[in-house]
Amino acid sequence: MLNTTFRPSAHAAGPAPGRRWTGDEEFVAFLNRLTSSQHTQDVDDANAFLPLNSDNVQTPIISSPSPFPYEFDDSSLPSLKGIKAQILFRKPGAALIALSRPRPTTSTNDDEHESKNAINIDIPLGAIVSSYLPRFYKLISLPSSPLPPHPLHLSSSSRTQEDGREDATATSAVRAVLKSLAVKGTSPKISCIIANLSLAQMIEDVQVLTGETPLPQSPGKDDATVTGNEERLRTRHSFSSDALKAAAWIRDVVEASGGGVDCEVRQFLEGFAPNVICENGGGGNQTIILSAHYDSRGSYGSTRAPGGDDDGSGVVGVLGIARVLGGREGKGVGTHVELVFFAGEEQGLLGSRSYAQSLRLENVNVTLMIQADMLGYHVPGEEMQLGLPDRIATPEVTQLVVKLAEMYSPELSVGFTPACCSDHQSFYQLGFPSTQVFERAGPIADPMYHHSGDVSQRLGYDMVQVRAIGKVQFAALLHMTGIDFDDASEDWE
């Protein structure tokens, strides 16, 4: 999960004008100049100061725009060689910077074709820089030119309103469910279905993702967690080979669950782990998406990135739903449902952005999208919670989640969170009805956030809370598909 709260991990003045950056500490110092949370004046205030440095001296912060760019050399950060960074605008706790690097120069026509090809397959600049970001820094890529406006996407299926007029807005299906809930209340059948989410299985799954237990050879095909293969995932970083193994395992788990679900491991950008897109083959002209991101980040400078909370907790919730749906051959849902596991989230929502754009271009009628990101932690002593975005979300979808939590997981204390941002934003920005479910009605509190200690077996990590939030996601899916009071609940016991 990306976060808008900036908490710099070090304080330093940075190099003098014209100097090159030569190491990790200097890069962090540069970031701290941009994003010091204790800076209370606007960027144009020349009297603004950073916190005390190691010599107990207050250092003036650079004004905006920066009169000169900073440039990195290759002494200790070779992948940043030649990158220039310039402050464009700054506010308390945030900054807008421009990153650039020279394109390869060519001296002959023979070299030109090769150079252009190299640029086309190159890893994006922002993705490279993100590998060096301390854990509370957020990276959001901005386009070089304005994007066309995207109003709330029109639904291809209309609903009849009380006055007899047709409602073809994207939220018509969600509002129809809200109206139904107000009349019918809790569905005994849905209560029975979602009760099948297995806490024990979720615990097993998250420990595979974090590397706390070995990677199974044949997930879902037997009951053994360890089948002689002692290989463990060390990381699920989007650029790692372990992320590819995690993607293959997720695909195998979902497909082995049954129910006619097919998964596609879909590449979206060269050098990145792929998205895993699983579809149930349901018909109709509506698409419901439940998602999480399986890529992870670890401690600054460490290759270990278990991602137990961020976002192993969201992944296992969606996997749990897949297992229940798949385990009931012939009793599934008729609506087109997608369970999607994104990569590239930690580098700027890149996987979800690519997929959302493809759905928009294909004019797919997405009637509901819920992203699960960080479900597993609450401060010891706090009650179990469910947090919903206070800004970036479709209000009707958020209202639906609140209502369903009250009905199916009343043990959760529900509220809003400023924690931002996750893959639902990619859909929200394109007009698809979407929201996120989060672990806390408040800011991020997990001390292992973007840390190599983000495993599941630790104080404050609560799989009971993960399951409770998973029940809410599952209930939303089932109500949107029309499975509520129609059939006998005994079929799902």
N, C-alpha and C positions, 0 to 999 in steps of 0.2 A: 504494500500500500504506500502511495505517495502522501506526503504530509505537508500542510501549509504552515505549520508552526516551526519556526527556525530557532534552533538552540545550538549555536556554534560550540564546538568542542575545544577550541583553543582561541587565544587572543594574541594577535601579533600585528605589527604595523605593515609588514610587507616590504618589498624592495623599493628602492628609489626609482624615480622616473627613468626609463630607458634600460633598466636592468632586466635580465631574463630570470625566469623562475627555474630553479634547479632541483626541486625535490618535493616530496609529499608534504612536509611541514609548511613550505612556502605556498603550496597550492591551497592548503587549508587556511593559511593566513589570508590569502587573497579572498577566499570565500567569506571569511569572517568580516573582512572589510565591507563586503557587500551586504551582509545579512545579520549584523549584530543585533540581537533582540533587545539590547539595552539602549540602542540609538533611538532617541525619542523625537528628533527633529526631522523635517523633510530633507530630502537630498540636497536641495539648494542652499541649505543653511551652512555657511562656511565655518561656523563655530561648533559644529557637531563633533563629538569625540567618541572614540571607542572606549571600552572599559580599560582599566589599568593593565599595562603589559607587565612582563616579568621584571622590568626595572622600575615599576611603580610610577610610570610616566604615562599621562594621557596623550594619545596620538590623534591628531586630526584625521577625520575620515575624508576620503576623496569626494569632491563635489561631482555633480552630474550636469552635462555629460562629461566623461573622463577626457581630459585633454590629450591623453596618450593611451595607447593600448599596452597591455602586458603581454609578453611573449614567452612561451615555454621553450627550453632547449631539451636536448636528449640525454642529459647527464644521468638522470635517474628515472625519468618518465618518458621513455622513448616513444610511446604511442601518442604523446601529446606534442611531439616535436613540431614546431612551427605554428602551433595554434595561438591565436591572438584573442584576447578578451578585453572588451571595453564596456564600461558602465554607461547605459543609456538613460536609466531612470531609477530612482530609489525612493522607497517609503520605509517607515519603521517596520523592521522585521522582514523586508523583502526587497528584491532588486531585479531589474531587467538588464541583462547583459547580452551583448552580441559576441558570438564566438565565430571565428573565421580561421581559415588556413589557406595557404596558397595552393592553387591547383598545379599539378605537374606541368612543367614546361617541356616542350618538344622542340627539337632542332631539325628533325627531318620528317618528311611525309610518312616514312615507314614506321616511325615511332608513334605517329598521331593516333592510329587506330588502336594500338595497344594501350596507350594512355587513356583514351576515352573509355575503353572497356574496364580498365582498373577503377576509374571513378564510378562507373555504373554499379559495380559490385562491392564498393567500399562500404564499411560499416559507418552509419551516420555519425557525424561529429558529436552530437549530444549524447549518443550512446557510449562513445569512448569516454567522454568526460564523466558520465554517470558512474563509471567504475571506480572513480576516485572520491566520490561524494561521501562525506560523513553522514551518519544515519538520519539526522533530522533535516537534511536538505532535500528539497524537492526540485525535480527537473521537469519542466514543461516546454516542449518545442513549440515555437510560434512560426507560422508560415511566413515566407518572404513577401507574399502579396495577400491582400484581403480575401477571405473566403466568402462565397455567396451565402446569403441568409437562408436558414432552413427553418421554416415555420413548423409547428407541430404537425407531424406526418399524418396525412389523411388516411383513414382506414378504408380498405377495399370492401369491408363488410359493414353495413349500416345497421343501426338499432333504432327501433321506433320509440320515440319519446311519448310522454303522457299526452301531449297535445296532438299526436298523430304525425308529427314531422319526423323525417329521417335524420338521424344523427350519425354523421360519417367521420367524426373526429377520431383521432387515435385512441383517445381514452374512453370511447363509448363502451367497449367491452368491460373495462375495469369499473366504470360507473354502474353498469348493469349488474355486476356482481355485488357491488356495495349496496345497491338497492335491494337485491335479493337477500343479502345478509340481514338487513334491517327488518325484513319480514319473517324470514325462516329461522334465523339464528344459527346455532351450532349444528353441524351435520353429524349425526352418530356414525354414518358410514365413513366420513373423512377422518373422524377421531380414531376409528378402528384402523384405517389404513396407515395413518402416520405413526401410530403406536408401534408399527413394525420396524421403525428405524432402530438399528442395533447399536447400542452404546459400546458393547464389547468389540464389534467389528470396526467402529470408528476409531477406537483406541489402537487396534492393530494397524489400521490403514495409516494413521498419522505417524506412527512410529516407523513405518517403512519409509515414508516421505522424508522424515528427519534423519534417517540413518541410525536411529536407535535400535532397530532390528534389521536383519539382512533383507535384501531385495528378493522376494520370492521368484522362483523360476516360472511358475504357471499360476498367476493370480486368478482366483475365482474358480479354479478347476478342482481344488481339493481344500481340505480344512487346514492344511499345514501352513504355518506362517514361515517356517524355515524348511526348505526342501534340499538342503545340502549345499546351497549356494551361499557363500559367506560374503558376497559383495554387498557393500552398503553405499548409499548415496551420501556423498560429502557435501554436495551443494546442488541447488537447482537454478543457479545463476543462468540467465538467458544465453550466455556465450559458452557454457560448459558442456562437456560430453555427458555429464551426469544428468543434465536437464533432458537430453534426448532419451536417456534410459527411463527417466521419470515419465516422460510423455508416452513412451511405449507401454509402460506398466499401467498408466491410467487408461489408455485405450484398451488394453487386454482385460482389465477389471470390468470396465463397462460392457464390453462385448460379451464377456463370459457370464455376465449377470443374466443374459437372456432377454426375452421380450422383443426380439427382432431388431435390436438397436445396432446400427452400424456407425463406426467411428472413422473419421478421416483425420490423419495427421497432416495438417495443411501449413506449408511454408508461407510466410508473409514477408520476410525480409532476409536477405543473404546474411549469414553469420549468426542468426538468432535461432533459438529453439522454436519449434512450430506451435501453432494452436492445435488443440485436439477438439474436434467438433463431432459430437455424437447426436444422431437423429433417430427418432423412434419409428419413422415411416408413416406416421399418422397423416390423415387427409385433412380436408377443409382448407379454408383460405386464411387461417390464423396461425401464427407462430409464437410459441411461448418459450422464453429462454431463461434458464437458470445457469449461473456461471460463477467461476472463481478463477483466480490466477495461480498457476503452479510454480512460476519462477520465484526466486528468493534473493535476498541480500544478506550478507553477514557483517561482521565487524569491519571497520575501516582497516584495510590492509590485510585482511585474513581471507583465505580461500574457503573456509568452512562457513556454509550458509544453510543451516538446517531448515529454517523457515517454518517452524512448527505452528506458530500463530499466524504469521504473515507469509504465505496464506495457506499453510497446510490445513488449518482448521476449516477454512472455507471449502477447500477441495474435498475433504472427507465428508462434509455435509452433503455436497452434491453427489459424491460417490454412494453415500448411504441411500439417497433417493433413487439412484440408478439401480441399486441392488433390490430395493423393494419393488419397483416397477417391473424390473426384469424377472423377478422371481414368481410373477403371476402371469404365466403364459395364457393368452386368450382372454385375460381380464384387464388388459391395459387401457390406455386412454386413446380415443380416436383422433384427438387434435394433434397437430404437428408440434412436437416438443423437441427442443434442442438442449442438451447439456454440454456446455462449452467450458473448456479449460484454456485460459489465455497464457501466453508467454509475452515477454517484453513489457509487462506492466511497470516494472521497476525502472525502466528506461524511458518512461513517458507515455504509458498506455498504448504502446505501438501495436501489439497484437490485436487488441480490441478495436483500435481505430481502423485498422485494415479491414477487419471483419465487418464492422458496422457500416463502413463505406461500401463494401460489396453488397450488403443487404439493401442498402439505400438505392444503389444503382439498379438492382434487380427488382425494386419496388416490392420487396417482401413486406407483408403485413404483420409486423411484430406488435402484438397486443399487450405483451408484458415482458419485461426484462428485469431480473433481480440478481444483483451481484453480491456474493458473500465474500467479505474480505475482513479478516481478523475477527474471529468469533470466540476465541478460546480463553482470553485472559480477563480477570477482574481483580482488583486490589483485594488482598486477603481481608476478610471482614465485611466487604461490600456484598450486597445481594446480587443475584444474577441479573444481567441487564441486556437490553437490546437498544442499540443506538441507530438512529436514522439521520440522513444528511440534513443539515439545517439550511443548505443553499442549493446544491446541485442535485435535483431529483424532481420527478413529476409529482405534484402534490396529490393527485388521485391515487397513484400507486403507493405513495407513502401512507396515505389514509387507509388503504386496503391492508397494508402490512400491520399497521397499528390495531385495526379492528380484529384481524386474524390472531394476532398475539394475545389480545384480550380473551379471545374465545378458546384458543387451543394450547397456549402456553402462558397461563395466568401467573405462573411463578416468575416471569420476567418483568422487571421494572423497565418500562419503555420511555424513552425520551430522545432528545436530539443531540447530535454530536457535530462539532466543527471539523472533525477529522476528515481529511480530503487528500487525495482523490483516488478513485478506483475506476475500474473498467466500465461501470455504468455510465460514466461521464461521456465516453465515446458515443454511446447510444443516445443519451439525453441531448447532446449537442446536435444530433441529426434528426431530432423530433420524435424519437421512439419513446414510448412510456417506460420509464425505468427508475430504479432506486437501488440503494445499497443497504444491506444489513451489516451491522457492526457490533462489537462486543460491549460497548460502553456508552451510556448516555452522558457524554462529556468528552474531553480531549483524550488523546492516546495516553495511557498510563503504564503500558507494559514496559518494564525496564529492559527487556530483551528485544525490543523493537529494532529491526535492522542490526541484529547482534548475532554473533556466532553461538551464543547461548540460548537461542530461541528453539528449545526442545520442548517436548510435551511433559516430561517427568520433572516438574518443578513447581514451586509454590505459586499459587495463583492461577495456574493453568487448569481450566475446568471443562472437561469433556461433557459434563451434564449440561452446561450452558450451551455448548456447541450443538448438542442434540435438541435442546429446547428451541433454539433459533432455527435449526433444520426443520423442525415440525412446522414452523410458521411458513418457511419457504415452500414446503411440500403442500401445505394446505392452500397456499395461493395458487400453485399450479393446478391442483385438483378442482378448486372452485372455478378457475378460469376455463377448464376443460368441460365443465358441466357435470362432473361427477359429484353429486352432493346427496340427494335423497332418492335417487332413481332405483337402485338395486339393493338387494339384501346385503348388509354389512358382513354377514357370515362368510361370504365368498372371500373376504380378505383377512379372515382371522388365521 
